[in-house]
Amino acid sequence: MSVKLKNVIETISREKNIPEDVIEKALRDGILTAVKKEFKLREKDAVKIIFDKEKDELKVLIKKKVTPFVEDETKEIALEEAKNYDPNADYGKYVYVPLNLEDIGRIALSVAKEVIAKKVSKVERDILYREFKDYEGKIITGTVRRFEGDDIIVDLGRIEAILPKEEQIPKEKYKIGDRIRALVLKVSKENTYPIIEKGKLKRVIKVFEPPMVILSRTHPNFLKKLLEIEVPEIAEGEIEVKAVAREPGERAKVAVYSKDKNIDPVGVVVGLKGSRILNVSSELSGEKIDVIEWDEDPAKFIIRALAPARAKKYRLLPREKRIEIAVPREELSLAIGKNGINAKLAHKLTGWHIDILSEEDFERIQKLPSK
């Protein structure tokens, strides 16, 4: 069989964005598999595929044994005919004989197409995986393509990603065609992704064909990456984001720090008249963002994290990683926050368990005899 392949390889390579040598190998493997199946050939070297790039020809050769009595024409050949392909042919030896296109049946050609398609598809998926794996942990922009239940399918150009319901800001609503920015949370070669909630498996997302790209607009790192985009001093390393805690769409706290004592990290991140933090807040549907200066002293850091409430006294319990903080009685609700959000975010941000008490209760507990 002699087939012109150069144009075929170049076309597929261009359409699929796959190297030409990979396409060539897929074509070789597909034809090899089909011919072996068609002629029931099991030996490893029963078929040879030769691609002459100068002549732009691909030849398929079948190994045949030279025998005085030909019983199976697919595996045996008469000496006189064998000498046409190898002048040194002799009984008991083998020669490789070119296969004509007409000798390959429809089923074999179908098998060849199937093998080629699978191999090209696998290579294409591997390339997509490597490409989008580099985006993991970064922000990407796409277009809302469709909805599958409460999950949003986002078109990223060469691949579709999933923004699960659990990774969406609750009050946000989208329609098909909307532009959307999100954090690339996970890129996986698997076709399933487990949604874990409170330590338990809630559900499993499935795709027909990997790689799977999972997006998030609720992850703390989405806010962190937005700040890197908005605040050059963070991107350049002059200011470090030490910690982020969020209640998506409602409120967030960000701890920032600078080694340079001449830099006010909070002021720089907030921006002139709050312009920088307002831009980030707008991207998060109005999520209120408190920017706090990080301190290596846990007590100072925790007290700042509870702002706008004013802590009057505190008692640090390092072994339990717990702190008791006294605030004026009239500021208790402010320190705790609506539905406990302020205290909850301060805990997430600092990693410490925080007991918020009125000044009176703080003094009373302090006077109680120790056990």
HUDALIN-V97676 format. One record per run of one state. SS is the DSSP state (alpha for helix, beta for strand, coil for the rest). FROM is the first residue (numbers start at 1). LEN is the number of residues. If there is no record, write none. Layout:
SS;FROM;LEN
SS;FROM;LEN
This chain:
coil;1;1
beta;2;2
coil;4;2
alpha;6;11
coil;17;3
alpha;20;19
coil;39;8
beta;47;6
coil;53;4
beta;57;10
coil;67;9
beta;76;2
coil;78;1
alpha;79;4
coil;83;11
beta;94;5
coil;99;2
alpha;101;3
coil;104;2
alpha;106;28
coil;134;5
beta;139;10
coil;149;2
beta;151;5
coil;156;4
beta;160;4
coil;164;1
alpha;165;3
coil;168;11
beta;179;10
coil;189;3
beta;192;6
coil;198;2
beta;200;7
coil;207;5
beta;212;5
coil;217;3
alpha;220;11
coil;231;1
alpha;232;4
coil;236;4
beta;240;8
coil;248;3
beta;251;7
coil;258;7
alpha;265;6
coil;271;1
alpha;272;12
coil;284;4
beta;288;6
coil;294;4
alpha;298;8
coil;306;5
beta;311;7
alpha;318;3
coil;321;1
beta;322;6
coil;328;1
alpha;329;8
coil;337;1
alpha;338;13
coil;351;2
beta;353;6
alpha;359;9
coil;368;4
